[in-house]
Structures are given as C-alpha cells and as structure tokens.
Amino acid sequence: MIKVNGREVEFREFPNGEFRLLHSSIDEMPLIPEVHFKFENNSDLIKLMFVKNYLDQIHARGGCLVVYYMPYSRMDRSEAGSPFTLRYVTNFINNLNFNFVSVIEPHSDVTVALLENAEANYINFTLIENVKNEIDFDEENDFIMFPDAGASKRYSKMKAKNVLIGHKHRNFQTGEIESLKLVGDTDKAKGRKAIIVDDLSSYGGTFVGASQALRNVGIEGVYLLVAHAENNIFKGKLFEHIDKLFTTDSLITEQDYPHNKKYQDQLCIYTIESILS
C-alpha cells in the first residue's frame, strides 16, 4: 500500500504481471508530497519506484517518505560473504531522492545509518502508555520485560520501575530457542502483570519462551507489544501463551480472515496514521 498525502495510489495489473500506475490517483497533488509506504510484498518496491518517478515527472520532487516497516531490515549485515540485502534496499530508496525518510521502529540502527537524510520513529515509546492504560498497569508492582539484550538496549529509556530481561539459550544448529531465563528481581512477581516489549514478531517463538518464563515466576497476566507483527503470528502458538497482543497495521493484513477471527479479543491493532497524526 502506498499513499500520497493521505490518498491511496491505485494500480492495475496486466496479465503478464506488469503494473499500470493510475496517475489520476496522484494528479493535482501539492508540490511537496508525503509518501506513506506499507510493504506487503516485493512488488511494492517496484510500485514505490513508479510513484516517486511519476511525482518527479509532474514536478512534485523531493518530499518525505514514511516507511511503516523497512523491508529486509533483519538482513542488516554480511556474514561470511552473505548478501547484505538491507544495504541493497536502502541504496534503492536513496536513489529515489526523497528529501527526508522516516522509518517506523527500525530493527536496528543500521537501517538509519544506511539511509540518507533519515531518522527513526520509535513509536513503542508512545504505544507503551496506551497499553498500560488498556490493561490497568500498576507502575509500582507490574513489570516491563525485554526478551533479549537487543530489545533492552533499544528501549533502555522506557520508563518502568520493575524491569526483567530475557537471556536466551539458542541451538545454533537448528536456530531454535531451547530456554529463556529472566534477569531481574522476580520476588514480587506472583500475581502481577507483565508487558513484553520488542520491535517485531514473526511466528512468536521468542515471546512464547518469554511468556513461559514469566508464568514460571508467578506472573498472571502476560501482554505483548510489538510495533510490527507479521501474519505468521496466526500460524504459531503465540496466542496460547499471551493474554493480548498490541501492535500496529505496519505489516499485518490477515486479522479479518475468518479463521483468524477467533483471536480478535486477544488482538489490538493501532493504525500508523493515527499514531503519526
């Protein structure tokens, strides 16, 4: 999905898979456009290229790009000569020549470092207050939990009196998490609530382990806040282990599918546009 100044850009697809940009959905735009980009599949990158080049063609140059979720952001390094995919995608965006790029909750600092004229918008610092109000969070007695050191570093400025950090033991051959231990004071955890905070969930394996560790020390209510949630959350066992997931519409698209309706009471989705407004 791509919007220019709040209006969704329309495309038609030819039988051979090529896209036709319906320029009537862009015409008569202000000279300085604001483009919102929601990545759903690889074809959206081609659509973004068409949109930006057409804006240049009608002399609406520069402008701002708001990236709801940076594609390929987990591939943020090259190991043993592997493709540095994030660099390739950021080079692609840089070549579109936006004046400014805002990335919602990037997976690491590498994304913003690779992009030109870019900044990160860590919306979880706003959303955590919404979640606290929603679950009647007790600042004196309830817990914020970061599932690993990376999340702890990313959200180190998040205000909380009681903080727990997960220490994962991973099987390096299979990549699976075999155990997760809690670092922090759990003496007063019995009967309390905990909010797990991170940037992204796929199938949710990390958060299943985090929830199990929290339940084992007596936490009664387990909630999860992630800025980005893939549709894969509906395929794993995440909803068997948490009371409610709070996320945004940056990635998720299948929440209204009939077989996913059973999770609607355990799912709260904030819209990116409402957060930014």
C-alpha positions in Angstrom: 0.0 0.0 0.0 1.3 3.4 -1.0 -0.4 6.7 -0.1 0.5 10.2 -1.3 -0.7 12.9 1.0 -3.3 10.6 2.6 -4.7 9.2 -0.7 -4.0 5.6 -1.7 -2.3 5.2 -5.0 -4.1 2.9 -7.4 -2.5 0.3 -9.7 -3.8 -2.2 -12.3 -2.0 -5.4 -13.2 -1.6 -6.6 -16.7 -1.9 -10.4 -17.4 1.9 -10.7 -17.6 2.2 -9.2 -14.1 3.3 -5.7 -15.1 1.8 -2.8 -13.2 0.0 0.2 -14.6 0.1 3.3 -12.3 -3.3 5.1 -12.4 -1.9 8.6 -12.4 -5.4 10.0 -11.7 -4.9 8.9 -8.1 -1.8 11.1 -7.8 -2.6 14.2 -10.0 -3.3 17.6 -8.5 -1.1 16.8 -5.5 0.8 19.6 -3.6 4.3 20.2 -4.9 5.9 18.7 -1.8 4.4 15.2 -1.4 4.4 13.0 1.7 4.5 9.3 0.7 3.5 6.6 3.1 4.8 3.1 2.2 3.5 -0.1 3.7 5.5 -3.1 2.5 3.3 -6.2 1.9 5.4 -8.0 -0.8 8.4 -7.4 -3.1 6.2 -5.9 -5.8 5.6 -2.9 -3.6 9.2 -1.7 -4.1 8.5 -1.5 -7.9 5.3 0.4 -7.2 7.3 2.8 -4.9 9.7 3.4 -7.8 6.9 4.1 -10.2 5.2 6.5 -7.7 8.4 8.5 -7.0 9.4 8.8 -10.6 5.9 9.9 -11.6 6.0 12.6 -8.8 9.3 13.8 -10.3 7.8 13.8 -13.7 4.9 16.1 -12.6 7.5 18.3 -10.8 6.5 17.2 -7.2 10.1 16.5 -6.4 11.7 15.6 -3.1 9.2 15.2 -0.4 9.1 12.9 2.6 8.9 9.1 2.6 7.4 7.4 5.7 8.3 3.7 5.8 6.0 1.7 8.0 8.3 -1.3 8.1 11.7 -1.4 6.5 11.8 -4.5 4.2 14.8 -6.8 4.7 15.8 -5.0 7.9 16.8 -8.2 9.6 19.4 -8.8 6.9 21.5 -5.9 8.3 25.0 -7.4 7.9 27.1 -9.6 5.7 28.3 -12.8 7.4 30.9 -15.0 5.7 30.3 -13.2 2.4 26.5 -13.4 2.5 24.4 -10.8 0.6 24.0 -7.6 2.6 20.4 -7.3 1.5 19.4 -4.3 3.7 22.1 -2.3 2.0 20.8 -3.1 -1.4 17.3 -2.0 -0.4 18.5 1.2 1.2 20.5 2.0 -1.9 17.4 1.6 -3.9 15.5 4.0 -1.7 18.4 6.5 -1.6 18.4 6.6 -5.4 14.7 7.7 -5.3 16.0 11.0 -3.9 13.4 11.8 -1.2 14.3 14.9 0.8 13.7 13.0 4.1 12.9 9.5 5.1 11.2 8.4 8.4 11.4 4.8 9.4 8.9 3.4 11.9 10.6 1.3 14.6 13.6 0.1 12.7 15.0 -3.3 13.6 18.5 -1.9 14.2 20.5 1.3 13.9 21.9 0.0 10.7 18.8 0.9 8.7 19.0 4.7 9.5 22.8 4.6 9.1 22.4 3.3 5.5 19.6 5.7 4.5 20.3 9.3 3.5 18.5 12.1 5.4 16.7 9.6 7.6 15.5 9.3 11.2 13.9 6.5 13.2 10.5 6.9 14.8 10.3 4.7 17.8 6.6 4.6 18.3 6.7 1.9 21.0 7.5 4.7 23.4 4.1 6.2 22.7 2.3 2.9 22.4 3.5 1.6 25.8 1.5 4.3 27.5 -1.6 3.2 25.6 -1.1 -0.4 26.6 -0.5 0.4 30.2 -3.9 2.3 30.3 -5.6 -0.6 28.5 -4.5 -3.3 31.0 -4.6 -1.1 34.1 -0.9 -1.4 34.6 0.4 -0.8 38.2 3.6 1.2 37.9 4.7 0.2 41.4 4.2 -3.5 41.1 3.8 -4.7 37.5 6.7 -5.4 35.1 8.1 -4.5 31.7 10.0 -7.3 30.1 12.5 -7.2 27.3 13.1 -10.6 25.7 16.8 -10.1 24.9 19.7 -7.7 25.3 18.9 -6.1 21.9 15.4 -5.1 23.0 16.8 -3.9 26.4 19.3 -1.6 24.7 16.7 -0.3 22.1 14.2 0.6 24.9 16.6 1.5 27.7 14.9 4.9 28.1 11.4 3.3 28.5 10.2 4.3 32.0 9.5 1.4 34.3 10.2 0.6 37.9 10.3 -3.2 37.5 12.2 -4.5 34.5 13.1 -8.0 33.5 15.4 -9.0 30.7 15.4 -12.4 28.9 18.6 -14.3 28.4 18.1 -16.8 25.5 19.9 -20.1 25.0 19.7 -21.0 21.3 20.6 -24.2 19.5 22.9 -22.8 16.9 22.4 -25.8 14.6 18.6 -25.5 14.4 18.3 -21.8 15.3 15.6 -22.7 17.9 15.4 -21.2 21.4 15.9 -24.0 23.9 15.4 -22.0 27.0 15.0 -18.4 28.3 16.0 -17.2 31.7 14.9 -14.0 33.4 17.4 -11.4 34.6 16.0 -9.2 37.3 14.1 -9.2 40.6 11.2 -11.6 40.5 10.5 -11.8 44.2 7.3 -9.8 43.9 6.2 -11.2 40.6 3.5 -13.5 41.8 0.0 -12.5 40.7 1.3 -9.5 38.8 1.2 -8.4 35.1 4.0 -8.1 32.6 4.3 -6.3 29.2 6.8 -7.9 26.8 8.2 -5.2 24.5 10.0 -5.6 21.2 10.0 -4.3 17.6 8.8 -7.3 15.6 7.1 -10.7 15.8 7.0 -13.4 13.2 5.7 -16.7 14.5 6.3 -15.5 18.1 8.7 -18.3 19.3 10.8 -15.8 21.4 7.6 -14.5 23.1 6.3 -17.9 23.8 9.5 -18.7 25.6 9.3 -15.3 27.4 5.8 -15.9 28.5 6.6 -19.3 29.8 9.5 -17.9 31.8 7.2 -15.1 33.2 4.4 -17.6 34.2 7.0 -19.8 35.9 7.8 -17.0 38.4 4.2 -16.3 39.1 3.2 -13.6 36.6 -0.5 -13.9 36.0 -1.2 -11.6 33.0 1.2 -11.6 30.0 0.8 -8.9 27.3 2.9 -8.3 24.2 3.7 -5.0 22.5 5.5 -5.1 19.1 5.4 -2.3 16.6 5.4 -4.8 13.7 3.6 -8.2 13.5 3.7 -10.5 10.5 0.7 -12.5 9.5 2.7 -15.6 10.7 1.6 -14.8 14.3 -1.6 -16.6 13.4 0.3 -19.8 12.4 2.3 -20.3 15.6 1.4 -20.8 19.2 1.7 -17.2 20.4 -2.0 -16.7 21.3 -1.9 -19.8 23.5 0.7 -18.1 25.7 -0.2 -14.4 25.9 -3.3 -12.6 27.1 -3.3 -9.9 24.4 -1.1 -8.7 21.6 -0.8 -5.0 20.9 0.7 -4.0 17.5 0.2 -1.7 14.5 -1.0 -2.1 10.9 2.5 -1.7 9.6 2.7 -5.3 8.4 -0.4 -7.3 9.5 -3.1 -7.8 6.9 -4.9 -11.1 7.7 -6.6 -10.3 11.0 -10.1 -10.3 9.4 -9.7 -13.7 7.7 -12.5 -15.9 9.0 -10.1 -18.5 10.6 -8.3 -15.6 12.5 -11.4 -14.1 13.9 -11.1 -16.3 17.0 -8.1 -14.2 18.1 -9.9 -10.8 17.9 -10.3 -10.5 21.6 -6.6 -11.1 22.0 -5.5 -8.6 19.4 -5.4 -4.8 19.4 -4.1 -3.1 16.2 -3.3 0.6 16.2 -3.1 2.4 12.8 0.2 4.1 11.9 -1.7 7.1 10.6 -3.5 7.7 13.9 -0.2 7.5 15.8 1.5 10.0 13.5 -1.3 12.4 13.4 
